[in-house]
Amino acid sequence: MRKLLGFIIFLVSFSTSVAADYGGWIDMIKNYDEHKYCGDYARNSGEDDWKQTDIYFDCRENLDRQKLRN
């Protein structure tokens, strides 16, 4: 029973709502081009790490909004 519960938790962790947030490792595989574009954009901004994270998330949100419009 314990192994079954562990297996179920393992499978749930791969669902898109749990592990595919912006910048997560599943996101890097599924949306590589967007991840690379926004990561490069944030790194080249010259800001500190915390500000780069904000820039990255803003970039990803803008790309998602553009996808919804099209």
mmJSON file of the N, C-alpha and C atoms, coordinates in Angstrom:
{"data_MODEL":{"atom_site":{
"group_PDB":["ATOM","ATOM","ATOM","ATOM","ATOM","ATOM","ATOM","ATOM","ATOM","ATOM","ATOM","ATOM","ATOM","ATOM","ATOM","ATOM","ATOM","ATOM","ATOM","ATOM","ATOM","ATOM","ATOM","ATOM","ATOM","ATOM","ATOM","ATOM","ATOM","ATOM","ATOM","ATOM","ATOM","ATOM","ATOM","ATOM","ATOM","ATOM","ATOM","ATOM","ATOM","ATOM","ATOM","ATOM","ATOM","ATOM","ATOM","ATOM","ATOM","ATOM","ATOM","ATOM","ATOM","ATOM","ATOM","ATOM","ATOM","ATOM","ATOM","ATOM","ATOM","ATOM","ATOM","ATOM","ATOM","ATOM","ATOM","ATOM","ATOM","ATOM","ATOM","ATOM","ATOM","ATOM","ATOM","ATOM","ATOM","ATOM","ATOM","ATOM","ATOM","ATOM","ATOM","ATOM","ATOM","ATOM","ATOM","ATOM","ATOM","ATOM","ATOM","ATOM","ATOM","ATOM","ATOM","ATOM","ATOM","ATOM","ATOM","ATOM","ATOM","ATOM","ATOM","ATOM","ATOM","ATOM","ATOM","ATOM","ATOM","ATOM","ATOM","ATOM","ATOM","ATOM","ATOM","ATOM","ATOM","ATOM","ATOM","ATOM","ATOM","ATOM","ATOM","ATOM","ATOM","ATOM","ATOM","ATOM","ATOM","ATOM","ATOM","ATOM","ATOM","ATOM","ATOM","ATOM","ATOM","ATOM","ATOM","ATOM","ATOM","ATOM","ATOM","ATOM","ATOM","ATOM","ATOM","ATOM","ATOM","ATOM","ATOM","ATOM","ATOM","ATOM","ATOM","ATOM","ATOM","ATOM","ATOM","ATOM","ATOM","ATOM","ATOM","ATOM","ATOM","ATOM","ATOM","ATOM","ATOM","ATOM","ATOM","ATOM","ATOM","ATOM","ATOM","ATOM","ATOM","ATOM","ATOM","ATOM","ATOM","ATOM","ATOM","ATOM","ATOM","ATOM","ATOM","ATOM","ATOM","ATOM","ATOM","ATOM","ATOM","ATOM","ATOM","ATOM","ATOM","ATOM","ATOM","ATOM","ATOM","ATOM","ATOM","ATOM","ATOM","ATOM","ATOM","ATOM","ATOM","ATOM"],
"id":[1,2,3,4,5,6,7,8,9,10,11,12,13,14,15,16,17,18,19,20,21,22,23,24,25,26,27,28,29,30,31,32,33,34,35,36,37,38,39,40,41,42,43,44,45,46,47,48,49,50,51,52,53,54,55,56,57,58,59,60,61,62,63,64,65,66,67,68,69,70,71,72,73,74,75,76,77,78,79,80,81,82,83,84,85,86,87,88,89,90,91,92,93,94,95,96,97,98,99,100,101,102,103,104,105,106,107,108,109,110,111,112,113,114,115,116,117,118,119,120,121,122,123,124,125,126,127,128,129,130,131,132,133,134,135,136,137,138,139,140,141,142,143,144,145,146,147,148,149,150,151,152,153,154,155,156,157,158,159,160,161,162,163,164,165,166,167,168,169,170,171,172,173,174,175,176,177,178,179,180,181,182,183,184,185,186,187,188,189,190,191,192,193,194,195,196,197,198,199,200,201,202,203,204,205,206,207,208,209,210],
"type_symbol":["N","C","C","N","C","C","N","C","C","N","C","C","N","C","C","N","C","C","N","C","C","N","C","C","N","C","C","N","C","C","N","C","C","N","C","C","N","C","C","N","C","C","N","C","C","N","C","C","N","C","C","N","C","C","N","C","C","N","C","C","N","C","C","N","C","C","N","C","C","N","C","C","N","C","C","N","C","C","N","C","C","N","C","C","N","C","C","N","C","C","N","C","C","N","C","C","N","C","C","N","C","C","N","C","C","N","C","C","N","C","C","N","C","C","N","C","C","N","C","C","N","C","C","N","C","C","N","C","C","N","C","C","N","C","C","N","C","C","N","C","C","N","C","C","N","C","C","N","C","C","N","C","C","N","C","C","N","C","C","N","C","C","N","C","C","N","C","C","N","C","C","N","C","C","N","C","C","N","C","C","N","C","C","N","C","C","N","C","C","N","C","C","N","C","C","N","C","C","N","C","C","N","C","C","N","C","C","N","C","C"],
"label_atom_id":["N","CA","C","N","CA","C","N","CA","C","N","CA","C","N","CA","C","N","CA","C","N","CA","C","N","CA","C","N","CA","C","N","CA","C","N","CA","C","N","CA","C","N","CA","C","N","CA","C","N","CA","C","N","CA","C","N","CA","C","N","CA","C","N","CA","C","N","CA","C","N","CA","C","N","CA","C","N","CA","C","N","CA","C","N","CA","C","N","CA","C","N","CA","C","N","CA","C","N","CA","C","N","CA","C","N","CA","C","N","CA","C","N","CA","C","N","CA","C","N","CA","C","N","CA","C","N","CA","C","N","CA","C","N","CA","C","N","CA","C","N","CA","C","N","CA","C","N","CA","C","N","CA","C","N","CA","C","N","CA","C","N","CA","C","N","CA","C","N","CA","C","N","CA","C","N","CA","C","N","CA","C","N","CA","C","N","CA","C","N","CA","C","N","CA","C","N","CA","C","N","CA","C","N","CA","C","N","CA","C","N","CA","C","N","CA","C","N","CA","C","N","CA","C","N","CA","C","N","CA","C","N","CA","C","N","CA","C","N","CA","C","N","CA","C"],
"label_alt_id":[null,null,null,null,null,null,null,null,null,null,null,null,null,null,null,null,null,null,null,null,null,null,null,null,null,null,null,null,null,null,null,null,null,null,null,null,null,null,null,null,null,null,null,null,null,null,null,null,null,null,null,null,null,null,null,null,null,null,null,null,null,null,null,null,null,null,null,null,null,null,null,null,null,null,null,null,null,null,null,null,null,null,null,null,null,null,null,null,null,null,null,null,null,null,null,null,null,null,null,null,null,null,null,null,null,null,null,null,null,null,null,null,null,null,null,null,null,null,null,null,null,null,null,null,null,null,null,null,null,null,null,null,null,null,null,null,null,null,null,null,null,null,null,null,null,null,null,null,null,null,null,null,null,null,null,null,null,null,null,null,null,null,null,null,null,null,null,null,null,null,null,null,null,null,null,null,null,null,null,null,null,null,null,null,null,null,null,null,null,null,null,null,null,null,null,null,null,null,null,null,null,null,null,null,null,null,null,null,null,null],
"label_comp_id":["MET","MET","MET","ARG","ARG","ARG","LYS","LYS","LYS","LEU","LEU","LEU","LEU","LEU","LEU","GLY","GLY","GLY","PHE","PHE","PHE","ILE","ILE","ILE","ILE","ILE","ILE","PHE","PHE","PHE","LEU","LEU","LEU","VAL","VAL","VAL","SER","SER","SER","PHE","PHE","PHE","SER","SER","SER","THR","THR","THR","SER","SER","SER","VAL","VAL","VAL","ALA","ALA","ALA","ALA","ALA","ALA","ASP","ASP","ASP","TYR","TYR","TYR","GLY","GLY","GLY","GLY","GLY","GLY","TRP","TRP","TRP","ILE","ILE","ILE","ASP","ASP","ASP","MET","MET","MET","ILE","ILE","ILE","LYS","LYS","LYS","ASN","ASN","ASN","TYR","TYR","TYR","ASP","ASP","ASP","GLU","GLU","GLU","HIS","HIS","HIS","LYS","LYS","LYS","TYR","TYR","TYR","CYS","CYS","CYS","GLY","GLY","GLY","ASP","ASP","ASP","TYR","TYR","TYR","ALA","ALA","ALA","ARG","ARG","ARG","ASN","ASN","ASN","SER","SER","SER","GLY","GLY","GLY","GLU","GLU","GLU","ASP","ASP","ASP","ASP","ASP","ASP","TRP","TRP","TRP","LYS","LYS","LYS","GLN","GLN","GLN","THR","THR","THR","ASP","ASP","ASP","ILE","ILE","ILE","TYR","TYR","TYR","PHE","PHE","PHE","ASP","ASP","ASP","CYS","CYS","CYS","ARG","ARG","ARG","GLU","GLU","GLU","ASN","ASN","ASN","LEU","LEU","LEU","ASP","ASP","ASP","ARG","ARG","ARG","GLN","GLN","GLN","LYS","LYS","LYS","LEU","LEU","LEU","ARG","ARG","ARG","ASN","ASN","ASN"],
"label_asym_id":["A","A","A","A","A","A","A","A","A","A","A","A","A","A","A","A","A","A","A","A","A","A","A","A","A","A","A","A","A","A","A","A","A","A","A","A","A","A","A","A","A","A","A","A","A","A","A","A","A","A","A","A","A","A","A","A","A","A","A","A","A","A","A","A","A","A","A","A","A","A","A","A","A","A","A","A","A","A","A","A","A","A","A","A","A","A","A","A","A","A","A","A","A","A","A","A","A","A","A","A","A","A","A","A","A","A","A","A","A","A","A","A","A","A","A","A","A","A","A","A","A","A","A","A","A","A","A","A","A","A","A","A","A","A","A","A","A","A","A","A","A","A","A","A","A","A","A","A","A","A","A","A","A","A","A","A","A","A","A","A","A","A","A","A","A","A","A","A","A","A","A","A","A","A","A","A","A","A","A","A","A","A","A","A","A","A","A","A","A","A","A","A","A","A","A","A","A","A","A","A","A","A","A","A","A","A","A","A","A","A"],
"label_entity_id":["1","1","1","1","1","1","1","1","1","1","1","1","1","1","1","1","1","1","1","1","1","1","1","1","1","1","1","1","1","1","1","1","1","1","1","1","1","1","1","1","1","1","1","1","1","1","1","1","1","1","1","1","1","1","1","1","1","1","1","1","1","1","1","1","1","1","1","1","1","1","1","1","1","1","1","1","1","1","1","1","1","1","1","1","1","1","1","1","1","1","1","1","1","1","1","1","1","1","1","1","1","1","1","1","1","1","1","1","1","1","1","1","1","1","1","1","1","1","1","1","1","1","1","1","1","1","1","1","1","1","1","1","1","1","1","1","1","1","1","1","1","1","1","1","1","1","1","1","1","1","1","1","1","1","1","1","1","1","1","1","1","1","1","1","1","1","1","1","1","1","1","1","1","1","1","1","1","1","1","1","1","1","1","1","1","1","1","1","1","1","1","1","1","1","1","1","1","1","1","1","1","1","1","1","1","1","1","1","1","1"],
"label_seq_id":[1,1,1,2,2,2,3,3,3,4,4,4,5,5,5,6,6,6,7,7,7,8,8,8,9,9,9,10,10,10,11,11,11,12,12,12,13,13,13,14,14,14,15,15,15,16,16,16,17,17,17,18,18,18,19,19,19,20,20,20,21,21,21,22,22,22,23,23,23,24,24,24,25,25,25,26,26,26,27,27,27,28,28,28,29,29,29,30,30,30,31,31,31,32,32,32,33,33,33,34,34,34,35,35,35,36,36,36,37,37,37,38,38,38,39,39,39,40,40,40,41,41,41,42,42,42,43,43,43,44,44,44,45,45,45,46,46,46,47,47,47,48,48,48,49,49,49,50,50,50,51,51,51,52,52,52,53,53,53,54,54,54,55,55,55,56,56,56,57,57,57,58,58,58,59,59,59,60,60,60,61,61,61,62,62,62,63,63,63,64,64,64,65,65,65,66,66,66,67,67,67,68,68,68,69,69,69,70,70,70],
"pdbx_PDB_ins_code":[null,null,null,null,null,null,null,null,null,null,null,null,null,null,null,null,null,null,null,null,null,null,null,null,null,null,null,null,null,null,null,null,null,null,null,null,null,null,null,null,null,null,null,null,null,null,null,null,null,null,null,null,null,null,null,null,null,null,null,null,null,null,null,null,null,null,null,null,null,null,null,null,null,null,null,null,null,null,null,null,null,null,null,null,null,null,null,null,null,null,null,null,null,null,null,null,null,null,null,null,null,null,null,null,null,null,null,null,null,null,null,null,null,null,null,null,null,null,null,null,null,null,null,null,null,null,null,null,null,null,null,null,null,null,null,null,null,null,null,null,null,null,null,null,null,null,null,null,null,null,null,null,null,null,null,null,null,null,null,null,null,null,null,null,null,null,null,null,null,null,null,null,null,null,null,null,null,null,null,null,null,null,null,null,null,null,null,null,null,null,null,null,null,null,null,null,null,null,null,null,null,null,null,null,null,null,null,null,null,null],
"Cartn_x":[0.821,0.0,0.871,1.949,2.83,3.493,3.872,4.484,3.48,2.235,1.194,0.982,0.929,0.769,1.961,3.149,4.339,4.311,3.858,3.766,2.733,1.614,0.58,1.102,1.779,2.356,3.393,4.183,5.18,4.508,3.43,2.723,2.067,1.5,0.84,1.866,3.084,4.101,4.472,4.128,4.415,3.24,2.148,1.028,1.406,0.803,1.18,0.865,-0.135,-0.475,0.497,1.24,2.142,3.569,4.103,5.538,5.917,4.969,5.324,5.182,5.491,5.466,6.59,6.535,7.579,8.947,9.859,11.226,11.46,10.431,10.618,11.285,11.743,12.49,11.608,10.326,9.424,9.173,9.06,8.863,10.044,11.25,12.436,12.387,11.769,11.679,10.522,9.362,8.174,8.217,8.766,8.762,10.19,11.053,12.481,12.761,12.158,12.446,12.035,10.854,10.395,11.275,11.621,12.468,13.834,14.411,15.723,15.651,14.628,14.481,14.37,13.464,13.245,14.429,15.063,16.246,17.382,17.625,18.675,18.33,17.074,16.625,16.868,16.525,16.697,18.18,18.982,20.409,21.125,20.711,21.359,20.868,19.945,19.409,20.408,21.367,22.351,21.859,20.705,20.138,20.644,20.308,20.67,19.771,20.084,19.376,17.875,17.489,16.065,15.308,15.889,15.248,15.219,16.26,16.278,15.14,14.855,13.741,12.422,12.234,11.015,10.917,12.036,12.05,11.704,12.237,11.951,10.46,9.872,8.455,7.578,7.926,7.167,7.236,8.402,8.578,7.7,7.712,6.903,5.419,4.984,3.573,3.181,4.048,3.765,3.685,4.567,4.507,3.221,2.789,1.538,0.339,0.34,-0.753,-0.785,0.387,0.438,-0.107,0.181,-0.352,-1.87,-2.42,-3.876,-4.566,-3.928,-4.524,-4.543,-3.572,-3.479,-4.25],
"Cartn_y":[-1.186,0.0,1.258,1.197,2.358,2.642,1.584,1.762,2.362,1.921,2.453,3.945,4.325,5.732,6.553,6.039,6.722,6.877,5.849,5.895,6.928,7.008,7.988,9.409,9.631,10.956,11.29,10.314,10.515,10.923,10.269,10.612,11.985,12.315,13.61,14.738,14.485,15.533,15.904,15.055,15.353,16.001,16.249,16.906,18.35,18.93,20.276,21.324,21.113,22.121,22.136,21.079,20.998,21.358,20.789,20.894,21.721,22.29,22.983,24.5,25.006,26.444,27.076,28.378,29.058,28.741,28.307,28.065,26.715,25.92,24.579,23.68,22.522,21.655,21.072,20.862,20.386,21.513,22.734,23.887,24.061,23.805,23.939,22.955,21.807,20.792,21.115,21.456,21.685,22.994,24.036,25.37,25.904,25.141,25.469,26.837,27.14,28.403,29.61,29.539,30.636,30.778,29.647,29.661,30.272,29.874,30.387,31.88,32.293,33.708,34.578,34.223,35.045,34.955,33.798,33.668,34.537,34.52,35.376,36.853,37.194,38.575,39.06,38.222,38.598,38.68,37.722,37.741,38.935,39.349,40.464,41.825,41.831,43.1,43.846,43.138,43.775,44.04,43.514,43.716,42.636,42.795,41.76,40.535,39.452,38.18,38.282,39.005,39.105,39.842,40.903,41.669,40.849,40.056,39.197,38.188,37.676,36.733,37.413,38.624,39.374,39.626,39.991,40.249,38.973,37.836,36.555,36.234,36.356,36.042,36.995,38.267,39.233,38.878,38.482,38.083,36.879,35.872,34.673,34.998,35.856,36.237,36.97,37.841,38.563,37.605,36.623,35.636,34.827,34.469,33.717,34.554,35.83,36.704,36.827,36.913,36.993,35.716,34.568,33.285,33.276,33.783,33.774,34.688,35.795,36.718,36.128,35.31,34.768,33.53],
"Cartn_z":[0.0,0.0,0.0,0.754,0.838,-0.511,-1.217,-2.536,-3.521,-3.437,-4.312,-4.058,-2.801,-2.456,-2.958,-2.794,-3.293,-4.801,-5.504,-6.957,-7.404,-6.713,-7.052,-6.834,-5.736,-5.477,-6.539,-6.944,-7.997,-9.302,-9.685,-10.918,-10.841,-9.709,-9.549,-9.65,-9.216,-9.267,-10.698,-11.661,-13.053,-13.783,-13.081,-13.74,-14.025,-15.037,-15.467,-14.412,-13.601,-12.603,-11.43,-11.242,-10.096,-10.47,-11.536,-11.79,-13.004,-13.713,-14.953,-14.827,-13.662,-13.476,-14.282,-14.476,-15.237,-14.649,-15.494,-15.067,-14.443,-14.255,-13.722,-14.739,-14.303,-15.225,-16.305,-16.033,-17.083,-18.082,-17.575,-18.453,-19.397,-18.913,-19.762,-20.929,-20.722,-21.781,-22.727,-22.166,-22.987,-23.756,-23.151,-23.753,-23.836,-24.438,-24.441,-25.053,-26.2,-26.886,-26.044,-25.437,-24.592,-23.358,-22.753,-21.567,-21.884,-23.004,-23.393,-23.712,-24.452,-24.814,-23.565,-22.669,-21.481,-20.513,-20.424,-19.574,-20.071,-21.379,-21.948,-21.765,-21.972,-21.81,-20.375,-19.4,-17.998,-17.626,-18.077,-17.743,-18.354,-19.535,-20.209,-19.733,-18.788,-18.295,-17.407,-16.82,-15.961,-14.549,-14.192,-12.855,-11.897,-10.607,-9.634,-9.821,-9.122,-9.319,-9.058,-8.016,-7.696,-8.796,-9.294,-10.367,-11.658,-11.91,-13.101,-13.059,-11.87,-11.729,-12.083,-11.599,-11.926,-13.43,-14.04,-15.488,-16.246,-15.808,-16.454,-16.389,-15.197,-15.047,-15.851,-15.87,-16.678,-18.159,-18.618,-20.019,-20.347,-19.473,-19.724,-19.714,-18.812,-18.782,-20.056,-20.538,-21.785,-22.969,-23.019,-24.102,-24.036,-22.824,-22.678,-23.116,-22.784,-23.221,-24.737,-25.361,-26.828,-27.442,-26.847,-27.362,-27.275,-26.171,-26.007,-27.012,-27.365,-28.343,-29.738,-30.059,-31.428,-31.577],
"occupancy":[1.0,1.0,1.0,1.0,1.0,1.0,1.0,1.0,1.0,1.0,1.0,1.0,1.0,1.0,1.0,1.0,1.0,1.0,1.0,1.0,1.0,1.0,1.0,1.0,1.0,1.0,1.0,1.0,1.0,1.0,1.0,1.0,1.0,1.0,1.0,1.0,1.0,1.0,1.0,1.0,1.0,1.0,1.0,1.0,1.0,1.0,1.0,1.0,1.0,1.0,1.0,1.0,1.0,1.0,1.0,1.0,1.0,1.0,1.0,1.0,1.0,1.0,1.0,1.0,1.0,1.0,1.0,1.0,1.0,1.0,1.0,1.0,1.0,1.0,1.0,1.0,1.0,1.0,1.0,1.0,1.0,1.0,1.0,1.0,1.0,1.0,1.0,1.0,1.0,1.0,1.0,1.0,1.0,1.0,1.0,1.0,1.0,1.0,1.0,1.0,1.0,1.0,1.0,1.0,1.0,1.0,1.0,1.0,1.0,1.0,1.0,1.0,1.0,1.0,1.0,1.0,1.0,1.0,1.0,1.0,1.0,1.0,1.0,1.0,1.0,1.0,1.0,1.0,1.0,1.0,1.0,1.0,1.0,1.0,1.0,1.0,1.0,1.0,1.0,1.0,1.0,1.0,1.0,1.0,1.0,1.0,1.0,1.0,1.0,1.0,1.0,1.0,1.0,1.0,1.0,1.0,1.0,1.0,1.0,1.0,1.0,1.0,1.0,1.0,1.0,1.0,1.0,1.0,1.0,1.0,1.0,1.0,1.0,1.0,1.0,1.0,1.0,1.0,1.0,1.0,1.0,1.0,1.0,1.0,1.0,1.0,1.0,1.0,1.0,1.0,1.0,1.0,1.0,1.0,1.0,1.0,1.0,1.0,1.0,1.0,1.0,1.0,1.0,1.0,1.0,1.0,1.0,1.0,1.0,1.0],
"B_iso_or_equiv":[0.0,0.0,0.0,0.0,0.0,0.0,0.0,0.0,0.0,0.0,0.0,0.0,0.0,0.0,0.0,0.0,0.0,0.0,0.0,0.0,0.0,0.0,0.0,0.0,0.0,0.0,0.0,0.0,0.0,0.0,0.0,0.0,0.0,0.0,0.0,0.0,0.0,0.0,0.0,0.0,0.0,0.0,0.0,0.0,0.0,0.0,0.0,0.0,0.0,0.0,0.0,0.0,0.0,0.0,0.0,0.0,0.0,0.0,0.0,0.0,0.0,0.0,0.0,0.0,0.0,0.0,0.0,0.0,0.0,0.0,0.0,0.0,0.0,0.0,0.0,0.0,0.0,0.0,0.0,0.0,0.0,0.0,0.0,0.0,0.0,0.0,0.0,0.0,0.0,0.0,0.0,0.0,0.0,0.0,0.0,0.0,0.0,0.0,0.0,0.0,0.0,0.0,0.0,0.0,0.0,0.0,0.0,0.0,0.0,0.0,0.0,0.0,0.0,0.0,0.0,0.0,0.0,0.0,0.0,0.0,0.0,0.0,0.0,0.0,0.0,0.0,0.0,0.0,0.0,0.0,0.0,0.0,0.0,0.0,0.0,0.0,0.0,0.0,0.0,0.0,0.0,0.0,0.0,0.0,0.0,0.0,0.0,0.0,0.0,0.0,0.0,0.0,0.0,0.0,0.0,0.0,0.0,0.0,0.0,0.0,0.0,0.0,0.0,0.0,0.0,0.0,0.0,0.0,0.0,0.0,0.0,0.0,0.0,0.0,0.0,0.0,0.0,0.0,0.0,0.0,0.0,0.0,0.0,0.0,0.0,0.0,0.0,0.0,0.0,0.0,0.0,0.0,0.0,0.0,0.0,0.0,0.0,0.0,0.0,0.0,0.0,0.0,0.0,0.0,0.0,0.0,0.0,0.0,0.0,0.0],
"pdbx_formal_charge":[null,null,null,null,null,null,null,null,null,null,null,null,null,null,null,null,null,null,null,null,null,null,null,null,null,null,null,null,null,null,null,null,null,null,null,null,null,null,null,null,null,null,null,null,null,null,null,null,null,null,null,null,null,null,null,null,null,null,null,null,null,null,null,null,null,null,null,null,null,null,null,null,null,null,null,null,null,null,null,null,null,null,null,null,null,null,null,null,null,null,null,null,null,null,null,null,null,null,null,null,null,null,null,null,null,null,null,null,null,null,null,null,null,null,null,null,null,null,null,null,null,null,null,null,null,null,null,null,null,null,null,null,null,null,null,null,null,null,null,null,null,null,null,null,null,null,null,null,null,null,null,null,null,null,null,null,null,null,null,null,null,null,null,null,null,null,null,null,null,null,null,null,null,null,null,null,null,null,null,null,null,null,null,null,null,null,null,null,null,null,null,null,null,null,null,null,null,null,null,null,null,null,null,null,null,null,null,null,null,null],
"auth_seq_id":[1,1,1,2,2,2,3,3,3,4,4,4,5,5,5,6,6,6,7,7,7,8,8,8,9,9,9,10,10,10,11,11,11,12,12,12,13,13,13,14,14,14,15,15,15,16,16,16,17,17,17,18,18,18,19,19,19,20,20,20,21,21,21,22,22,22,23,23,23,24,24,24,25,25,25,26,26,26,27,27,27,28,28,28,29,29,29,30,30,30,31,31,31,32,32,32,33,33,33,34,34,34,35,35,35,36,36,36,37,37,37,38,38,38,39,39,39,40,40,40,41,41,41,42,42,42,43,43,43,44,44,44,45,45,45,46,46,46,47,47,47,48,48,48,49,49,49,50,50,50,51,51,51,52,52,52,53,53,53,54,54,54,55,55,55,56,56,56,57,57,57,58,58,58,59,59,59,60,60,60,61,61,61,62,62,62,63,63,63,64,64,64,65,65,65,66,66,66,67,67,67,68,68,68,69,69,69,70,70,70],
"auth_comp_id":["MET","MET","MET","ARG","ARG","ARG","LYS","LYS","LYS","LEU","LEU","LEU","LEU","LEU","LEU","GLY","GLY","GLY","PHE","PHE","PHE","ILE","ILE","ILE","ILE","ILE","ILE","PHE","PHE","PHE","LEU","LEU","LEU","VAL","VAL","VAL","SER","SER","SER","PHE","PHE","PHE","SER","SER","SER","THR","THR","THR","SER","SER","SER","VAL","VAL","VAL","ALA","ALA","ALA","ALA","ALA","ALA","ASP","ASP","ASP","TYR","TYR","TYR","GLY","GLY","GLY","GLY","GLY","GLY","TRP","TRP","TRP","ILE","ILE","ILE","ASP","ASP","ASP","MET","MET","MET","ILE","ILE","ILE","LYS","LYS","LYS","ASN","ASN","ASN","TYR","TYR","TYR","ASP","ASP","ASP","GLU","GLU","GLU","HIS","HIS","HIS","LYS","LYS","LYS","TYR","TYR","TYR","CYS","CYS","CYS","GLY","GLY","GLY","ASP","ASP","ASP","TYR","TYR","TYR","ALA","ALA","ALA","ARG","ARG","ARG","ASN","ASN","ASN","SER","SER","SER","GLY","GLY","GLY","GLU","GLU","GLU","ASP","ASP","ASP","ASP","ASP","ASP","TRP","TRP","TRP","LYS","LYS","LYS","GLN","GLN","GLN","THR","THR","THR","ASP","ASP","ASP","ILE","ILE","ILE","TYR","TYR","TYR","PHE","PHE","PHE","ASP","ASP","ASP","CYS","CYS","CYS","ARG","ARG","ARG","GLU","GLU","GLU","ASN","ASN","ASN","LEU","LEU","LEU","ASP","ASP","ASP","ARG","ARG","ARG","GLN","GLN","GLN","LYS","LYS","LYS","LEU","LEU","LEU","ARG","ARG","ARG","ASN","ASN","ASN"],
"auth_asym_id":["A","A","A","A","A","A","A","A","A","A","A","A","A","A","A","A","A","A","A","A","A","A","A","A","A","A","A","A","A","A","A","A","A","A","A","A","A","A","A","A","A","A","A","A","A","A","A","A","A","A","A","A","A","A","A","A","A","A","A","A","A","A","A","A","A","A","A","A","A","A","A","A","A","A","A","A","A","A","A","A","A","A","A","A","A","A","A","A","A","A","A","A","A","A","A","A","A","A","A","A","A","A","A","A","A","A","A","A","A","A","A","A","A","A","A","A","A","A","A","A","A","A","A","A","A","A","A","A","A","A","A","A","A","A","A","A","A","A","A","A","A","A","A","A","A","A","A","A","A","A","A","A","A","A","A","A","A","A","A","A","A","A","A","A","A","A","A","A","A","A","A","A","A","A","A","A","A","A","A","A","A","A","A","A","A","A","A","A","A","A","A","A","A","A","A","A","A","A","A","A","A","A","A","A","A","A","A","A","A","A"],
"auth_atom_id":["N","CA","C","N","CA","C","N","CA","C","N","CA","C","N","CA","C","N","CA","C","N","CA","C","N","CA","C","N","CA","C","N","CA","C","N","CA","C","N","CA","C","N","CA","C","N","CA","C","N","CA","C","N","CA","C","N","CA","C","N","CA","C","N","CA","C","N","CA","C","N","CA","C","N","CA","C","N","CA","C","N","CA","C","N","CA","C","N","CA","C","N","CA","C","N","CA","C","N","CA","C","N","CA","C","N","CA","C","N","CA","C","N","CA","C","N","CA","C","N","CA","C","N","CA","C","N","CA","C","N","CA","C","N","CA","C","N","CA","C","N","CA","C","N","CA","C","N","CA","C","N","CA","C","N","CA","C","N","CA","C","N","CA","C","N","CA","C","N","CA","C","N","CA","C","N","CA","C","N","CA","C","N","CA","C","N","CA","C","N","CA","C","N","CA","C","N","CA","C","N","CA","C","N","CA","C","N","CA","C","N","CA","C","N","CA","C","N","CA","C","N","CA","C","N","CA","C","N","CA","C","N","CA","C","N","CA","C","N","CA","C","N","CA","C"],
"pdbx_PDB_model_num":[1,1,1,1,1,1,1,1,1,1,1,1,1,1,1,1,1,1,1,1,1,1,1,1,1,1,1,1,1,1,1,1,1,1,1,1,1,1,1,1,1,1,1,1,1,1,1,1,1,1,1,1,1,1,1,1,1,1,1,1,1,1,1,1,1,1,1,1,1,1,1,1,1,1,1,1,1,1,1,1,1,1,1,1,1,1,1,1,1,1,1,1,1,1,1,1,1,1,1,1,1,1,1,1,1,1,1,1,1,1,1,1,1,1,1,1,1,1,1,1,1,1,1,1,1,1,1,1,1,1,1,1,1,1,1,1,1,1,1,1,1,1,1,1,1,1,1,1,1,1,1,1,1,1,1,1,1,1,1,1,1,1,1,1,1,1,1,1,1,1,1,1,1,1,1,1,1,1,1,1,1,1,1,1,1,1,1,1,1,1,1,1,1,1,1,1,1,1,1,1,1,1,1,1,1,1,1,1,1,1]
}}}
